[in-house]
Amino acid sequence: MKEKLRNRLKIPESALKEINDFLLDPSNEIINDILSVIEKYGTPEEINAKAQEARKLENLLQRLKEMNSPYFKDIKWLIDARDEKKFISIREFRKKVLGKKADEMVFNEKYPVILEISALQYFPWLIAEAQQAIKNGEIMPSRYIRVRKMKEQEADQGDILAIAAAMQVIGASYVETLDTRGTDGSNVHLGGPETITGYFGGVGQPNEHALQYIDEFLYYYTNYGIKQVLNVNPGTVLLGYIIHKLGIDMEFKISVFMGNDNPYSVLWTLMTAKLFARNDGTTPLVGFNLSNSVNVDTLEKTAEIRKMLGLEDKVRIEHHITETWKSIVRQPYNRRNDLLEVADHIPNIAAKHEGGEIEIEQKREHPSDILDYFRDKKEIVDAGLMPFLERNYLDKHEAVNKTAEALTRKGLSFVGAWNLHVR
């Protein structure tokens, strides 16, 4: 019975031909619109070359120096601290956690967990984090999420350049969040809390904003070498697949806000990634943030779908361990035990820390709040909140290290900033 029904799911060659005919039709307006956006920046090869040049560390540093950015000296300090091996090694960290027992344990190095923190809004926070990590013998994450307004950071003393440089210095991946993201007024019918129900399924990039998203990406890609951006909308996810297929080396991470919360939504997303993969199997989808509501069973099934589609080493599963105390989930929220349950057999998984530990957050005068991500820097400074927000970020750093400690105690491994924490 099951096999007879299963055979009905086969996609006929004729259907695939119709899709190809649609994509390749010279009169296809929606594909022509994408090609027109790309043409503004050159051929895919020219676009990639501009991005590679913009991304070079020496060029980023020179631009910081020429604008007399205060962050130039901070990058130099970070380089010196790295080269002088001031950061704790993995072996030393294990001894710190386990004592003499560390020398006797055999650690599972096959499936290291990627340590991730969100959101690194301001470059000075990274320096504060690094200074604390040196002082206390802590691990710096190997993955950083940014949700700061692009135009604001671009105009802020080279913040956008400093982050791009710092990530190369410490050895970490990072993702930026473009301004074309649904909170930019793109949906003219949505406002604040009084229209909140309108956001369900309606937030994102309506109408022409999907193409504006690609236009904005190409601007930051060619001018700053920013390769990886957040993606929150099915249309812009498809556009990302398409421009990557056309030869532009874009990468994106699907946001938790997209709401992939069951194996079938995962299959939908990964199936499309597979269909639009390049001939070498690569896809622009490098990170996949599942909904906060997923359980261990869904994590397991997601990993199985990913494996069967040949995307295990290409698409990272990103799971929230902690969340901001306010404005996104019901607290208390901590999913570290989920991670410990699957980390010994699910590869390419990231532990994302968006909030501090429960016992810390609930005592803070200003606990972490997801809505702070969307406030202008001027508003934050004028309200005297910057020290509180930096404290929130360092609380998240502490949560990252709690996860690193928990993994270590269980004989599991993790990936910190790979240029800082030698084996």
C-alpha positions as CSV (number, residue, x, y, z in Angstrom):
1,M,0.0,0.0,0.0
2,K,2.7,2.5,1.1
3,E,4.9,1.7,-1.9
4,K,2.1,2.1,-4.4
5,L,1.2,5.5,-2.9
6,R,4.9,6.5,-2.7
7,N,5.4,6.0,-6.4
8,R,2.8,8.6,-7.2
9,L,5.2,11.3,-5.7
10,K,7.7,10.9,-8.6
11,I,8.1,14.2,-10.5
12,P,7.8,13.5,-14.2
13,E,10.4,14.7,-16.6
14,S,7.8,16.7,-18.4
15,A,7.2,18.8,-15.3
16,L,11.0,19.5,-15.0
17,K,11.1,20.4,-18.7
18,E,8.2,22.9,-18.2
19,I,10.1,24.6,-15.3
20,N,13.3,24.8,-17.4
21,D,11.4,26.2,-20.4
22,F,9.9,28.8,-18.1
23,L,13.3,29.8,-16.6
24,L,15.0,29.9,-20.0
25,D,12.2,31.8,-21.9
26,P,13.8,35.1,-23.2
27,S,10.4,36.8,-22.7
28,N,10.1,35.8,-19.1
29,E,9.7,39.2,-17.4
30,I,10.5,38.1,-13.8
31,I,13.8,36.5,-14.8
32,N,14.7,39.4,-17.1
33,D,14.1,41.8,-14.1
34,I,16.8,39.9,-12.1
35,L,19.2,40.0,-15.0
36,S,18.7,43.8,-15.3
37,V,19.6,44.3,-11.6
38,I,22.8,42.2,-12.1
39,E,23.8,44.1,-15.3
40,K,24.1,47.4,-13.2
41,Y,27.1,45.8,-11.5
42,G,28.7,43.9,-14.4
43,T,29.0,40.3,-15.3
44,P,29.0,37.7,-12.4
45,E,32.8,37.3,-12.9
46,E,33.3,41.1,-12.7
47,I,31.1,41.3,-9.6
48,N,32.9,38.5,-7.8
49,A,36.3,40.1,-8.6
50,K,35.2,43.4,-7.1
51,A,34.0,41.7,-4.0
52,Q,37.3,39.7,-3.6
53,E,39.3,43.0,-3.9
54,A,37.0,44.8,-1.4
55,R,37.3,41.9,1.0
56,K,41.1,41.8,1.1
57,L,42.3,42.5,4.6
58,E,45.0,44.9,3.5
59,N,42.4,46.9,1.6
60,L,40.0,47.0,4.5
61,L,42.7,48.2,6.8
62,Q,43.9,50.9,4.3
63,R,40.3,52.2,4.1
64,L,40.1,52.4,7.9
65,K,43.4,54.2,8.0
66,E,42.5,56.7,5.3
67,M,39.3,57.7,7.1
68,N,41.2,58.0,10.4
69,S,38.9,55.5,12.0
70,P,39.4,54.9,15.7
71,Y,38.9,51.2,15.0
72,F,42.1,50.9,13.0
73,K,44.2,50.7,16.2
74,D,41.8,48.2,17.6
75,I,42.2,45.9,14.6
76,K,46.0,46.2,15.0
77,W,45.7,45.3,18.7
78,L,43.6,42.3,17.7
79,I,46.2,41.2,15.2
80,D,49.0,41.5,17.8
81,A,46.9,39.6,20.5
82,R,46.3,36.8,18.0
83,D,50.0,36.6,16.9
84,E,51.2,36.7,20.5
85,K,48.8,33.8,21.2
86,K,47.1,35.6,24.1
87,F,43.9,33.6,23.7
88,I,43.4,30.3,25.5
89,S,44.1,27.1,23.5
90,I,41.5,24.4,23.2
91,R,43.7,22.1,25.3
92,E,44.1,24.7,28.0
93,F,40.3,25.4,28.0
94,R,39.6,21.7,28.5
95,K,42.0,21.6,31.4
96,K,40.4,24.6,32.9
97,V,37.0,22.9,32.7
98,L,38.0,19.3,33.6
99,G,41.3,19.6,35.4
100,K,43.6,16.6,35.2
101,K,40.8,14.5,33.8
102,A,41.2,16.4,30.4
103,D,44.4,14.5,29.7
104,E,42.6,11.1,30.1
105,M,39.5,11.9,28.0
106,V,39.1,11.1,24.3
107,F,37.1,13.9,22.7
108,N,34.7,13.4,19.8
109,E,36.3,15.6,17.2
110,K,34.2,14.2,14.3
111,Y,31.2,16.5,15.0
112,P,32.4,19.8,16.4
113,V,29.7,22.3,17.3
114,I,30.0,25.8,15.9
115,L,29.7,28.4,18.6
116,E,27.5,31.3,17.5
117,I,26.5,34.6,19.0
118,S,23.9,37.2,18.1
119,A,23.8,40.0,17.6
120,L,27.2,41.8,17.3
121,Q,25.7,45.2,16.7
122,Y,28.8,47.4,17.2
123,F,32.4,46.8,16.6
124,P,33.6,48.0,20.0
125,W,31.7,45.1,21.6
126,L,33.9,42.7,19.8
127,I,37.0,44.3,21.3
128,A,35.4,44.2,24.8
129,E,34.6,40.6,24.2
130,A,38.2,39.8,23.1
131,Q,39.7,41.6,26.1
132,Q,37.4,39.6,28.5
133,A,38.2,36.4,26.7
134,I,42.0,37.0,27.2
135,K,41.6,38.0,30.8
136,N,39.3,35.1,31.8
137,G,40.5,32.3,29.5
138,E,37.3,32.2,27.5
139,I,36.4,31.1,24.0
140,M,35.5,33.5,21.3
141,P,32.7,32.3,19.0
142,S,33.5,31.3,15.4
143,R,30.2,32.7,14.0
144,Y,28.7,36.2,14.5
145,I,25.2,37.5,13.5
146,R,24.7,41.2,12.8
147,V,21.3,42.9,12.7
148,R,22.4,46.5,12.7
149,K,21.1,48.9,10.0
150,M,23.5,48.7,7.0
151,K,23.5,52.4,6.2
152,E,24.0,53.3,9.8
153,Q,27.0,51.1,10.3
154,E,28.4,52.2,6.9
155,A,28.4,55.8,8.1
156,D,29.8,55.0,11.6
157,Q,33.5,55.6,11.6
158,G,34.2,52.5,9.5
159,D,32.2,50.0,11.7
160,I,31.3,48.0,8.6
161,L,34.9,47.8,7.5
162,A,36.2,47.0,11.0
163,I,33.9,44.0,11.4
164,A,34.8,42.7,8.0
165,A,38.5,42.9,8.9
166,A,38.1,41.5,12.4
167,M,36.3,38.4,11.2
168,Q,39.3,37.6,9.0
169,V,41.8,38.3,11.8
170,I,40.1,36.1,14.4
171,G,38.9,33.4,12.0
172,A,35.1,33.5,12.0
173,S,32.2,33.6,9.7
174,Y,29.6,36.3,10.0
175,V,26.3,37.4,8.4
176,E,24.8,40.8,7.9
177,T,21.2,41.8,7.8
178,L,20.3,44.0,4.8
179,D,18.0,47.0,5.3
180,T,15.5,45.6,2.8
181,R,14.0,43.2,5.4
182,G,10.4,44.0,6.1
183,T,11.0,46.5,9.0
184,D,12.0,49.1,6.5
185,G,8.4,50.2,5.7
186,S,8.2,48.0,2.6
187,N,4.7,46.9,3.6
188,V,2.8,50.2,3.7
189,H,-0.1,48.7,5.6
190,L,1.9,47.5,8.6
191,G,3.0,49.7,11.5
192,G,3.7,48.9,15.2
193,P,2.0,46.5,17.7
194,E,-1.4,47.6,16.6
195,T,-0.9,45.8,13.3
196,I,1.1,42.9,14.6
197,T,-1.2,40.2,13.3
198,G,-0.6,41.5,9.8
199,Y,3.0,40.4,10.0
200,F,2.1,36.7,10.1
201,G,3.1,35.6,6.6
202,G,3.2,39.3,5.4
203,V,6.6,40.5,6.7
204,G,9.4,40.6,4.2
205,Q,9.9,42.1,0.8
206,P,6.6,42.7,-1.0
207,N,6.3,43.6,-4.7
208,E,9.4,45.3,-6.0
209,H,11.3,45.0,-2.7
210,A,12.5,41.5,-3.5
211,L,14.6,42.9,-6.4
212,Q,15.7,45.8,-4.2
213,Y,17.0,43.2,-1.7
214,I,19.3,41.8,-4.5
215,D,20.3,45.3,-5.5
216,E,21.2,46.1,-1.9
217,F,23.2,42.9,-1.6
218,L,25.2,43.5,-4.7
219,Y,26.1,47.0,-3.5
220,Y,27.5,45.8,-0.2
221,Y,29.1,42.7,-1.9
222,T,31.0,44.8,-4.4
223,N,31.9,47.7,-2.1
224,Y,32.7,45.8,1.1
225,G,33.1,42.2,0.1
226,I,30.1,41.2,2.3
227,K,29.2,37.8,1.0
228,Q,26.7,36.4,3.5
229,V,23.4,38.0,4.4
230,L,20.3,37.1,6.4
231,N,17.2,35.9,4.4
232,V,13.7,36.1,5.7
233,N,11.3,35.7,2.7
234,P,10.6,32.8,0.4
235,G,10.9,35.1,-2.7
236,T,14.4,36.4,-1.7
237,V,15.5,32.9,-0.8
238,L,14.6,31.9,-4.4
239,L,16.4,35.0,-5.7
240,G,19.5,34.0,-3.8
241,Y,19.4,30.5,-5.3
242,I,19.0,32.1,-8.8
243,I,21.8,34.6,-8.6
244,H,24.2,32.0,-7.2
245,K,23.2,29.7,-10.0
246,L,24.0,32.5,-12.4
247,G,27.6,32.7,-11.0
248,I,27.5,35.3,-8.2
249,D,29.1,33.9,-5.1
250,M,26.4,35.0,-2.7
251,E,25.8,33.2,0.5
252,F,22.8,33.5,2.8
253,K,21.4,32.2,6.1
254,I,17.7,31.7,6.6
255,S,16.4,33.5,9.6
256,V,14.5,32.1,12.6
257,F,11.8,34.6,11.6
258,M,11.0,32.6,8.5
259,G,9.4,30.0,10.8
260,N,10.8,26.7,9.5
261,D,9.4,24.6,12.4
262,N,8.7,21.1,11.0
263,P,10.4,18.6,8.7
264,Y,8.2,19.4,5.7
265,S,9.1,23.1,5.7
266,V,12.7,21.9,5.9
267,L,12.2,19.6,3.0
268,W,10.6,22.5,1.0
269,T,13.6,24.7,1.6
270,L,16.4,22.1,1.1
271,M,14.7,20.6,-2.0
272,T,14.8,24.0,-3.7
273,A,18.4,24.5,-2.7
274,K,19.2,21.2,-4.3
275,L,17.2,22.0,-7.5
276,F,19.1,25.2,-8.0
277,A,22.6,24.0,-6.8
278,R,25.5,24.6,-9.2
279,N,27.0,21.7,-11.1
280,D,29.6,21.2,-8.3
281,G,26.7,20.8,-5.8
282,T,27.3,24.1,-4.0
283,T,24.3,26.3,-2.8
284,P,24.2,29.8,-1.4
285,L,22.2,28.4,1.6
286,V,25.0,28.0,4.1
287,G,23.0,28.5,7.3
288,F,19.5,27.3,8.2
289,N,18.0,28.7,11.5
290,L,15.1,26.6,12.5
291,S,12.2,27.9,14.5
292,N,12.6,28.2,18.3
293,S,9.8,25.7,18.7
294,V,11.5,22.7,17.1
295,N,12.2,19.7,19.2
296,V,15.0,17.1,19.1
297,D,12.9,14.9,16.8
298,T,12.7,17.7,14.2
299,L,16.4,18.4,14.5
300,E,17.1,14.7,13.8
301,K,14.7,14.6,10.8
302,T,16.2,17.8,9.5
303,A,19.6,16.3,9.6
304,E,18.4,13.2,7.8
305,I,16.7,15.2,5.0
306,R,19.9,17.3,4.6
307,K,22.0,14.1,4.4
308,M,19.8,12.4,1.9
309,L,19.9,15.5,-0.4
310,G,23.7,15.6,-0.2
311,L,23.8,18.9,1.6
312,E,25.3,17.8,5.0
313,D,28.6,19.5,4.5
314,K,27.1,22.5,2.7
315,V,24.1,23.7,4.9
316,R,24.6,24.4,8.6
317,I,21.8,23.7,11.0
318,E,21.6,26.6,13.4
319,H,19.7,26.0,16.7
320,H,19.0,28.7,19.3
321,I,20.4,27.7,22.7
322,T,19.4,31.0,24.4
323,E,17.1,33.8,23.3
324,T,16.8,37.5,24.3
325,W,14.9,37.8,27.5
326,K,12.2,40.1,26.0
327,S,10.1,40.3,22.9
328,I,10.7,37.0,21.1
329,V,9.9,33.9,23.2
330,R,8.3,33.0,26.5
331,Q,10.9,32.7,29.2
332,P,12.6,30.8,30.7
333,Y,14.1,29.5,27.4
334,N,17.3,27.4,27.2
335,R,17.8,24.6,24.7
336,R,21.3,23.5,25.7
337,N,20.1,20.0,26.6
338,D,18.8,19.6,23.0
339,L,22.2,20.3,21.7
340,L,23.9,17.9,24.0
341,E,21.5,15.2,22.9
342,V,22.3,15.5,19.2
343,A,25.9,16.9,19.1
344,D,27.6,13.5,19.1
345,H,26.0,12.4,15.8
346,I,24.7,15.5,13.9
347,P,27.4,17.2,11.9
348,N,27.6,20.8,10.8
349,I,25.4,22.2,13.6
350,A,25.7,25.6,15.3
351,A,24.7,26.6,18.8
352,K,23.3,30.1,18.6
353,H,23.3,32.3,21.7
354,E,20.9,35.2,21.4
355,G,20.5,35.8,25.2
356,G,22.3,35.3,28.5
357,E,21.7,32.6,31.1
358,I,18.3,32.7,32.7
359,E,19.6,33.4,36.2
360,I,21.6,36.3,34.8
361,E,19.0,37.9,32.5
362,Q,16.2,37.9,35.1
363,K,18.3,40.1,37.4
364,R,19.5,42.6,34.9
365,E,18.3,46.2,35.2
366,H,18.0,46.1,31.4
367,P,17.7,42.5,30.2
368,S,18.3,41.7,26.5
369,D,15.5,42.7,24.2
370,I,15.2,41.7,20.5
371,L,13.6,45.2,19.8
372,D,16.9,46.9,20.7
373,Y,18.3,45.5,17.4
374,F,16.0,47.8,15.5
375,R,16.8,51.1,17.4
376,D,19.1,53.8,16.0
377,K,22.4,54.2,17.6
378,K,21.7,57.8,18.4
379,E,18.5,56.8,20.2
380,I,20.5,54.3,22.3
381,V,23.3,56.7,23.1
382,D,20.9,59.5,24.0
383,A,19.0,57.2,26.3
384,G,22.2,56.2,28.0
385,L,21.6,52.6,27.1
386,M,24.8,51.6,25.3
387,P,26.6,50.3,28.5
388,F,23.5,48.1,29.2
389,L,23.4,46.7,25.6
390,E,27.1,45.9,25.7
391,R,26.5,44.1,29.0
392,N,23.7,42.1,27.3
393,Y,26.2,41.1,24.6
394,L,28.8,40.0,27.1
395,D,26.1,38.0,28.9
396,K,25.6,36.2,25.6
397,H,29.3,35.6,25.3
398,E,29.2,34.0,28.8
399,A,26.4,31.8,27.5
400,V,28.6,30.7,24.6
401,N,31.2,29.7,27.1
402,K,28.7,27.8,29.2
403,T,27.9,25.8,26.1
404,A,31.6,25.2,25.4
405,E,32.0,23.9,29.0
406,A,28.9,21.7,28.7
407,L,30.2,20.1,25.5
408,T,33.6,19.6,27.0
409,R,32.3,17.9,30.1
410,K,30.5,15.4,27.8
411,G,33.6,14.7,25.7
412,L,32.3,16.7,22.7
413,S,34.2,19.3,20.7
414,F,33.4,22.8,19.4
415,V,34.6,25.4,17.0
416,G,35.7,28.7,18.4
417,A,37.4,31.5,16.4
418,W,39.9,29.3,14.6
419,N,42.7,31.8,14.3
420,L,42.6,32.5,18.1
421,H,42.1,29.1,19.8
422,V,44.8,26.7,18.6
423,R,44.5,23.0,19.3
